[in-house]
Amino acid sequence: MIDSNTSRYSEIADRDCGGALLLTKHRPTNGIQTAIPQKLERFSAAQRKRLLDCQQGYYHFAIRLIHMGYFRLVQVIHFTDDFYTRRFVAWCDAHPSFAKFVNYNVDKIARKVRRAARNQEDEADVLAEVELAKLLLDDDQPHIEYEPFGTADANPDLLLTLRGESCCVEVKRIRPSEANTQQSAFLTDLVECLCAIPSNLTFSIDNFQIDVDSTDASLLSKNKAQILDNCGAALRNHNRLMESGGPSTFVVPNASGLEITFYRVGDNDPALPTSYFGGAEPVIFRNRQDEWQKYGDKLCESLRQLRPDSANVLAIRLTSRTHRPSGLLRAVRSIDRFVRDGDDGFFQRKKFASVDDFRCQITKLSAICVIPHTFEETTLWKNPTATHVLSDSLASLFKFTLQ
């Protein structure tokens, strides 16, 4: 059990650091004195290269964590996707209680990251599990155990204890649709293309909506080269003709209402890359009619992983705006109708023996917490048929707003 007030963490940190950071020197980086490790004896050559080759943001965080004693954390936890590694290490740097939690569970987390290295979505699932621990530990109150009942698939991810009350937590992530993935890749390529062009302009991307029931997303990918050429030409033209200030909007042809707004930055060096200013409204896919059903899928998948002798919470992490927390109640009502109708076929397709089997399993579920994409409050639904009711004090931990 994790207790942030005990000395257990410092014992582990002292043991794991083992005098690895022996020699340092200092060099200025953007006016900041940054410690550079010259001899990390227990890092392999490949690990040292990976550390020093990482982007500077990750490097700063990693060095600070090593100085704090979290040597193995930096040494063994690396996602295949460098973006996930940088995000993970930044969380550890910004949240001391989370860094202690990770350090205590470093081997379990590293093992799970290695198992998930098959693809980016599997890694994002692991990141969602540890992110929930970070969110719950922000108040530095609860004790959290990671994979407390072993690493088998049929066990919950976390055990949460607060003032003598505990509950198990199973974390599921609703993955983005193929259209979302295509949209994200297209937007990334567009921003990189425009930022690579020298100018003293900034730009934002606005009013870009794609209906996932149409072929808009695939057409964007198919016509990407032409669209990027058109946008690049528009940027150069605005840089040549546009007066100071702005804005000036360019509607991109054949790109589902994509608008790029340019602004003139008078003091910016025209030889520097163009700056991306974000957008008043990010790229959004309108909801498909069946996206809410994914909540029901996650509910059914999780039931056999819950413990019959404890309160259990299913935490569902959303990773795109395609899915709204309101879809949870719709999914719950839909499943309830299948129960009342006695539809064995539906539940057999969900890998239950019958309606009665589902009725037995659902009593293990105390509550569902939906964690939104960003900048919204969580949604908590309590199961009225639960054998173990989630206490108010534990329920309050699952009510927070993402920043």
C-alpha positions in Angstrom: 0.0 0.0 0.0 1.3 3.4 -1.0 1.7 5.9 1.8 3.3 9.2 0.7 4.2 10.0 4.3 6.4 7.0 5.0 10.2 6.8 4.5 9.8 3.7 2.3 10.1 5.9 -0.9 13.4 7.4 0.2 14.8 4.0 1.0 14.0 2.7 -2.5 15.3 5.9 -4.1 18.6 5.6 -2.2 18.9 1.9 -3.2 18.0 2.5 -6.8 20.2 5.5 -7.4 23.2 3.8 -6.1 25.6 6.6 -6.8 24.9 6.4 -10.5 25.3 10.2 -11.1 29.0 10.7 -10.4 30.3 13.5 -12.5 28.4 16.6 -13.8 29.3 19.7 -15.6 27.2 22.8 -16.4 26.5 24.5 -19.7 24.0 27.4 -20.4 20.9 26.4 -22.4 18.7 29.3 -23.3 20.0 31.1 -20.2 19.3 28.2 -17.9 22.1 26.3 -16.2 21.4 22.6 -16.9 23.1 19.7 -15.3 24.5 17.2 -17.8 25.4 13.7 -16.7 28.8 12.6 -18.0 29.0 9.2 -16.3 25.9 7.2 -15.6 27.6 3.9 -14.8 24.5 1.8 -14.6 23.0 3.0 -17.8 23.9 0.9 -20.8 25.3 2.6 -23.9 21.9 2.4 -25.6 20.2 3.9 -22.6 22.7 6.7 -22.4 22.2 7.4 -26.1 18.5 7.4 -25.7 18.6 9.8 -22.8 20.9 12.3 -24.6 19.2 12.0 -27.9 15.7 12.7 -26.6 14.2 16.1 -27.1 15.4 18.8 -24.8 12.1 19.0 -22.8 12.3 15.4 -21.9 16.0 15.8 -21.1 15.4 18.6 -18.6 12.8 16.6 -16.7 14.8 13.4 -16.7 17.9 15.0 -15.3 15.9 16.6 -12.5 14.3 13.3 -11.6 17.7 11.6 -11.5 19.0 14.2 -9.1 15.9 13.6 -7.0 16.8 9.9 -6.7 14.4 8.4 -9.3 17.1 6.7 -11.2 15.3 3.5 -12.2 12.2 5.5 -13.3 14.2 7.3 -15.9 16.2 4.2 -16.8 13.5 1.6 -17.4 10.3 3.3 -18.4 10.3 4.3 -22.0 7.3 4.2 -24.3 7.9 3.4 -28.0 6.2 6.8 -28.8 8.6 9.5 -27.5 5.6 11.8 -27.0 4.2 9.5 -24.3 7.6 9.2 -22.7 8.0 13.0 -22.5 4.4 13.4 -21.1 5.0 10.7 -18.5 8.3 12.1 -17.3 6.8 15.6 -17.2 4.0 14.3 -14.9 6.6 12.8 -12.6 8.5 16.1 -12.5 5.4 18.2 -11.8 3.6 15.9 -9.3 5.9 14.7 -6.4 3.3 12.3 -5.0 2.9 10.7 -8.5 6.6 10.4 -8.9 6.7 8.5 -5.6 3.9 6.2 -6.7 5.7 5.5 -10.0 9.0 4.9 -8.3 7.4 2.4 -5.9 5.8 0.5 -8.8 8.5 1.1 -11.4 9.0 -2.5 -12.3 5.3 -3.3 -12.7 4.8 -0.2 -14.9 7.9 -0.9 -17.0 6.8 -4.5 -17.6 3.4 -3.4 -18.7 4.9 -0.7 -21.0 7.1 -3.4 -22.6 4.1 -5.7 -23.1 2.2 -2.8 -24.7 4.9 -1.9 -27.2 3.1 -3.6 -30.0 1.4 -0.4 -31.1 0.7 3.1 -30.0 -2.9 2.5 -28.9 -1.8 -0.2 -26.4 0.8 2.2 -25.0 -1.9 4.9 -24.6 -4.0 2.4 -22.6 -1.2 2.0 -20.1 -0.6 5.7 -20.0 -4.3 6.2 -19.1 -4.0 3.8 -16.2 -1.1 5.7 -14.6 -2.7 9.0 -15.5 -5.7 8.2 -13.3 -3.3 7.5 -10.4 -1.8 11.0 -11.0 -5.2 12.6 -11.0 -6.3 10.9 -7.9 -3.1 11.7 -6.1 -3.3 15.4 -6.8 -4.7 15.9 -3.3 -2.0 13.6 -1.8 -4.6 11.9 0.3 -5.4 8.4 -0.9 -3.1 5.4 -0.9 -2.9 3.7 -4.3 -1.7 0.2 -5.2 -0.9 -0.6 -8.8 -2.0 -4.0 -10.0 -2.4 -5.2 -6.4 -3.7 -8.6 -7.3 -1.1 -9.4 -10.0 -0.7 -8.7 -13.7 -3.3 -11.2 -15.0 -5.8 -9.6 -17.3 -8.7 -10.7 -15.0 -7.7 -8.3 -12.2 -8.4 -4.6 -11.6 -5.6 -2.0 -12.3 -5.7 -0.1 -9.0 -6.6 -0.4 -5.3 -7.6 2.9 -3.8 -7.8 3.4 0.0 -8.9 6.5 1.9 -9.3 6.6 5.7 -9.9 2.9 6.0 -12.3 2.6 3.0 -11.2 1.1 -0.2 -12.3 0.3 -3.7 -10.8 -1.4 -6.8 -10.5 0.6 -10.0 -10.5 -0.8 -13.5 -9.3 1.7 -16.2 -10.6 1.5 -19.8 -9.9 3.9 -22.6 -12.3 4.5 -25.5 -9.9 4.6 -28.4 -10.3 7.2 -31.2 -12.1 6.1 -34.3 -10.2 5.6 -37.6 -11.6 8.9 -38.8 -10.2 10.7 -35.7 -6.8 9.1 -36.3 -6.9 10.3 -39.9 -7.9 13.8 -38.8 -5.1 14.0 -36.2 -2.5 12.9 -38.7 -3.7 15.4 -41.3 -3.8 18.3 -38.8 -0.3 17.4 -37.6 1.1 17.3 -41.2 -0.6 20.6 -42.0 0.8 22.4 -39.0 4.3 21.1 -39.6 4.1 22.1 -43.3 3.1 25.7 -42.5 5.5 26.1 -39.6 8.4 25.0 -41.8 7.9 28.0 -44.1 9.9 31.1 -42.9 7.7 34.2 -42.4 6.7 36.7 -39.8 3.1 35.5 -39.7 1.2 33.4 -37.2 -1.8 31.3 -38.1 -4.7 29.5 -36.4 -7.0 26.7 -37.7 -10.7 27.4 -37.3 -14.2 26.1 -38.2 -13.0 22.7 -39.3 -15.7 20.0 -38.9 -15.9 16.6 -40.5 -18.8 14.2 -40.4 -17.4 10.8 -39.6 -20.3 9.2 -41.5 -19.1 10.8 -44.7 -15.9 10.1 -46.7 -14.4 13.5 -45.6 -11.6 12.1 -43.5 -10.4 9.6 -46.2 -10.6 12.3 -48.9 -8.5 14.6 -46.8 -5.8 11.9 -46.6 -6.1 11.2 -50.3 -5.8 14.9 -51.3 -3.4 15.8 -48.6 -0.5 16.8 -50.9 -2.7 19.2 -52.9 -4.2 20.7 -49.8 -0.8 21.2 -48.2 0.5 22.9 -51.4 -2.6 25.2 -51.5 -2.1 26.2 -47.8 1.6 26.8 -48.3 1.0 29.0 -51.3 -1.6 30.9 -49.3 0.8 31.5 -46.5 3.5 32.8 -48.8 1.0 35.0 -50.6 -0.3 36.5 -47.3 3.3 37.0 -46.1 4.0 39.0 -49.3 0.8 41.1 -49.4 -0.7 41.3 -46.0 -0.4 44.5 -44.0 0.5 44.5 -40.3 -2.0 43.1 -37.8 -4.9 41.0 -39.3 -6.7 38.8 -39.2 -7.0 37.5 -42.8 -8.8 34.2 -43.4 -8.1 31.7 -46.2 -10.8 29.1 -46.9 -9.0 26.0 -48.1 -10.7 24.5 -51.3 -12.0 21.0 -51.1 -11.1 20.6 -47.4 -14.5 20.3 -45.5 -14.7 24.0 -44.4 -11.1 24.3 -43.2 -10.2 27.9 -42.6 -6.8 29.2 -41.8 -6.5 32.6 -40.2 -3.3 34.6 -40.6 -1.9 37.4 -38.5 1.1 39.6 -39.1 3.6 39.8 -36.3 5.6 43.0 -36.9 8.6 42.2 -34.6 9.0 38.6 -35.7 12.1 37.7 -37.7 10.9 36.9 -41.2 13.7 34.2 -41.4 12.2 32.3 -38.5 9.6 29.6 -39.0 5.9 30.5 -39.1 4.2 30.3 -35.6 1.1 28.2 -34.9 -1.4 30.1 -32.8 -3.8 27.2 -32.2 -7.4 27.8 -33.0 -10.6 29.2 -31.5 -12.2 25.8 -32.1 -10.1 22.6 -32.6 -10.9 20.1 -35.3 -14.1 18.2 -34.3 -15.8 15.2 -35.7 -19.6 15.3 -35.2 -20.8 12.3 -33.2 -21.7 9.2 -35.0 -25.1 7.6 -34.0 -23.4 4.5 -32.6 -20.4 6.0 -30.8 -22.3 5.9 -27.4 -22.4 2.1 -27.7 -18.7 1.9 -26.9 -19.5 2.8 -23.3 -21.6 -0.4 -23.1 -18.8 -2.4 -24.6 -16.3 -1.2 -22.0 -18.8 -1.9 -19.2 -19.3 -5.5 -20.4 -15.5 -6.0 -20.9 -14.7 -4.9 -17.4 -17.1 -6.9 -15.3 -15.0 -10.1 -15.0 -12.0 -8.1 -13.9 -13.9 -6.8 -10.8 -13.6 -8.2 -7.3 -16.7 -9.7 -5.6 -15.5 -8.8 -2.1 -14.9 -5.0 -2.7 -16.5 -1.9 -4.1 -15.4 -1.5 -7.7 -15.2 1.6 -10.0 -14.9 1.4 -13.8 -13.0 4.5 -15.0 -13.5 5.3 -18.7 -11.0 7.7 -20.2 -12.1 9.6 -23.3 -9.4 10.6 -25.7 -11.3 12.5 -28.4 -14.3 14.9 -28.6 -16.2 12.3 -30.7 -17.3 10.8 -27.4 -19.3 12.8 -24.9 -19.9 11.8 -21.2 -23.6 12.0 -21.8 -23.3 8.8 -23.9 -22.8 6.8 -20.8 -26.4 7.1 -19.5 -27.7 6.2 -22.9 -25.6 3.1 -23.0 -26.7 2.1 -19.5 -30.4 2.5 -20.4 -29.9 0.5 -23.5 -28.3 -2.4 -21.7 -31.1 -2.2 -19.1 -33.6 -2.7 -21.8 -31.8 -5.8 -23.0 -32.0 -7.1 -19.5 -35.7 -6.4 -19.1 -36.4 -8.0 -22.5 -34.5 -11.2 -21.5 -32.3 -11.0 -24.6 -29.8 -13.8 -24.0 -28.5 -13.5 -27.5 -27.2 -9.9 -26.9 -25.4 -10.9 -23.7 -24.0 -14.1 -25.2 -22.4 -11.9 -28.0 -20.8 -9.9 -25.1 -19.4 -13.2 -23.7 -21.9 -13.8 -20.9 -23.7 -17.1 -20.5 -27.1 -15.5 -20.3 -29.0 -12.5 -19.0 -28.9 -14.0 -15.5 -25.1 -14.3 -15.8 -24.9 -10.5 -16.6 -27.3 -9.7 -13.7 -24.9 -11.5 -11.3 -21.8 -9.9 -12.7 -23.2 -6.3 -12.8 -23.7 -6.3 -9.0 -19.9 -6.2 -8.6 -19.8 -2.8 -10.2 -20.3 0.1 -7.8 -19.8 3.1 -10.1 -18.6 4.3 -13.4 -16.4 7.4 -13.7 -16.1 9.0 -17.2 -13.0 11.2 -17.5 -13.5 13.6 -20.4 -11.2 14.6 -23.2 -10.1 17.8 -21.5 -11.2 20.9 -19.6 -14.4 19.3 -18.3 -15.7 17.8 -15.1 -15.9 14.1 -14.7 -19.2 12.2 -14.8 -19.9 9.7 -12.0 -22.8 7.1 -12.3 -23.5 4.9 -9.3 -25.0 1.5 -9.9 -28.2 1.1 -7.9 -27.9 -2.8 -7.9 -24.3 -2.8 -6.5 -23.5 -5.3 -3.7 -20.9 -2.9 -2.3 -21.9 0.8 -2.5 -19.2 3.3 -3.2 -18.9 5.6 -0.1 -19.3 9.3 -0.4 -15.7 10.0 0.6 -14.3 7.7 -2.1 -16.8 9.0 -4.7 -15.6 12.5 -4.0 -12.1 11.6 -5.3 -13.6 10.8 -8.7 -15.2 14.2 -9.0 -12.6 16.6 -10.5 -12.1 18.9 -13.5 -9.3 18.3 -15.9 -7.0 21.2 -16.4 
